[in-house]
Amino acid sequence: MRRVLGILSGKGGVGKTTVSTNLGLAMHNLGEDVVVVDADLKNPTLGIQLGVFDYDTTLHEVMEKDMPLLEAMYIHRTGLKFVPSHVSLDYLGIDAGKLRKVFQDVYFTAIIDSPPGLGKEALSVMEVCDEAIVIATPSLPDVAGALRTIEVAKSMGIVIKGIVLNKVMNKNYEVGAGEIEAVSGVKVLGVVPWDNNILHSVSRKEPVVEFNPYAGSAISFYELASRLTGVDYKKPSMARMKSFFKILSNTL
């Protein structure tokens, strides 16, 4: 079934790519047919996070040569299916407006890692989205940017599934989920804690839901995936978590 889900943000640095890869793998592990697409055409990092630096075909070639999207699809060792964009500066001038045709015949769930902000490239990505999740950290500037993004997305007819608060440390200076919901009128769909496991997982070139599925952040991603797919997710028991952490501590 066609589903184009944009991962949007009002500004950079909020963790869109981390959310995209982990949400994608969590949904895959719950049985969803999902492909994560790096549509940040000028500053792509999805392939880098997954440890894939050299590819014959990317989203750029798909757009330039009118190719089927799946010809640029790769499968990570974790099972995650993804479409990278090219890191070469030669592709900076590509017309982002060509994205609309790329997603016309999508028959699966496409998670689109969007450029940040509301520039031309980001708006071109938003034009192909049926639904969107807006990512923000619980800082006032990020939340303000998220609110602007939500307004624009709604005006384009995009269904806002919710807001995901990322890098949450539960400090008293952070903007709370309740405050954000009250101001935006949009549900906070997920809260991902600040987690050093994510930093370790990036260095290992794999999503944290694979690196440590019992980490707080990984559990948050699975809960988010469960809400989006309707598939039940059972939190791991404390005994399994303790056993895993004992093994993990011996490998780091």
N, C-alpha and C positions, 0 to 999 in steps of 0.2 A: 504494500500500500504506500502511495506517495506521501511523504511528509518531509518538508524542508524546514528545518529548525535552525534559526539564526542564533548564534551566541554573540550578543552585542555588548558594547560598553560605551560610556560617555567619554572615557579617556583611557590612555594606555597604562600598563603596569598593574592591572587589577587581577590578572591571571586567567584571561580568556582561553589561551591555548591549553593551559593546565586543566581547566574545566572541560574544554572540548574533548581532549584525549581521554580523560578519566571517565567522563560521562559516556563517551562513545564505547569504551571498553566495558564499563559496567552494564550498559544496555545490551551490548553483544553477549556478555556472560549471562544475562537474563533471558536470552533467546531472541533478541530483536535483530532484524537485518539492517545494519547501520553502517554507513560510511562517513568518516570525518573528512571534511574538505577544507584545506587551507586557502581561504579566499582573501587573505591579507596580501595582496598582489605586490606591494612595494616593500614589505618587511616580513616575509614569511619565516616562521620559526617552527612550525609543526614537525617537519621532517627532521630538523635539528634535534628537537626534543626526543624524537623516536630513534635517533642514531642513524638516520638514512640521509646520506649526503649526496649520493650520486644516482640519478635516475634518468632513464631515456626519455620519458614523457611526463609532463606535469600539467597542471591546470592551464598554464600559459599556452602550451602547444594545443590543448583541446580548444581553447578560445580562438587561437590564430588560424588553426587548420580545420575548424569545424568538425572535430572528432567526437565520438561518443565519450562521455565522462569516464566510463569504466575502463577505457584504454589507458588511463593514467592512474588506475587504482593499484595500490600495493598492499600486501598483507604483512603486518608486523609479526614478529615471532610470538607475540601474545595472542594473535588471532585478530587483532584490530585491523579493520580495513580503512585505508586512508588515501586521499589524493593530495599530494604536495604541490606547492608552487615553487617556481624557480628562484634561486637566490641571486642569480646573475643580474648585474646592473643593466644588461642589454634589454631586459624586459620591463624597465620602468615606465615606458611610454605606452604600454598596452591599454586598449580601450576597455575599461571595466564594464561598459554598457553591453558587451557581448555575453556577459554572464547569464542574461535572461534566457538565451537560446540553449545554453549548456544544460540548464535544469528543467527544460520543457518535458523531457521524457523520463524523468526520474521515477522509479517504481518502488523505491526503498526509502528508508529514513536517512536523509542527508543532514548531518550536523555541520553547519557552516561556521568556521572560525573567521569572524569578520574583522576588518580593520577597526581600530577604535575611532570614536568621535562621530561627527556628522558631515565629513567631507564627501567629495564626489564618489570615491571608491566605496565608502561605507554605505552611502545611499543606494549605490548600484547593487550591492549585496542585499540590502534590505528589500529591494524591489522583487527579489526572487523568493523571499521567505513567506511561508504560510503562517509560521509561528515564530516566537522569539523568547529567549531568556536573556535578561539584562544582568550583567555581572557588575558588582561594585564591592569595594572594601567598605568597612563601616566608618570611613572618614567623610567629613562634610563635603569636600570638593568632589569626591567620587560619587557620593549620593546625589549631589546637584547635577552632575553630568548624566547620571542614570535617569533622573527625572526628565531631563531634556530629551534623551534618547527615547524614552517611553512615549512622550508626547508625539514625537515625529513618527515613530513606528505605528502608533494608533491611527494617526492621520493618513497613513498609507494602507490601512486596512489589515495590518498584521495583528494576529491574536497574541497578546502578551501572556505567556504561560506563568510568568512570575519573575521575581528578582532572586538572584543568588548572592548572598553575602559571603565574600571570600576573605581569607586571612584574618579571621576573627580571633581576637585575643581576650575578649570579655573584660575589657578595661572600661572604667567609668567615663572616659572621654570619647568612647566610640558611640556612633549613632545606632540606636537599638532597632531591632526588627519591627517592633510595634510602632515606633515613630515613623519609620519609612513607610509602612503600610498605611498609616493614617494620612500622611502627606500625599502619597502617590495614588492611593486607591488600588494598589496592586499587591497581591499576596507575596510574601517572602517564601519562596518555594523550597529554599535550602540554605543552610548555614554551614560553611566549611571552616573549621578551625585552622589557625596558624599551626603548621605541623612540619617539623624538621624532616619527617619521612618524605615529604614532597621534594625537598632539596636533595636528599639522598637518591630518590627515584629518578630525578632529572639527570643526575650524574651517571646513573646506571642506564639511561636512555630507555626507560620504561615507565608507564603510568604507575602511580602509587597504588592503585587498586590491584596491580599485579605484584609490585615490589613488597607491599605489606598490606594485605587485604583486611587486617585487623586494626590498622591505624585509624585514629579518629577521623581523619580526612577521607580515607577510603570508605569508611562506613557512611559518611555523609554523602559521598558520590553515589553509593549504592542506593541509599534512601531516595536521592533525587531521581535516579534512574527508575526506581520502583514507582514513584509518583507519575512519571511521564509515560511508562509502559503499562501500568496497571498490573504488573507482575509482582507477586509477593516477594519480599526480601526479609529473611530472618537474620537478625544480628547474631554474630558468633558468640558462643558461650565464653564466660570468663576463663574456664579451664583451657579451652583451645587457644584463647588469646595469650594466656600466660606461657603456654608451651611454645607458641610461635615466637614470642618476644625473647624467650630464653635462647632459642635457636638463632634468631636474628642478631642478638647481642654478640654472638660468637663469630659472626660473619662481617661485622662492620669495623 
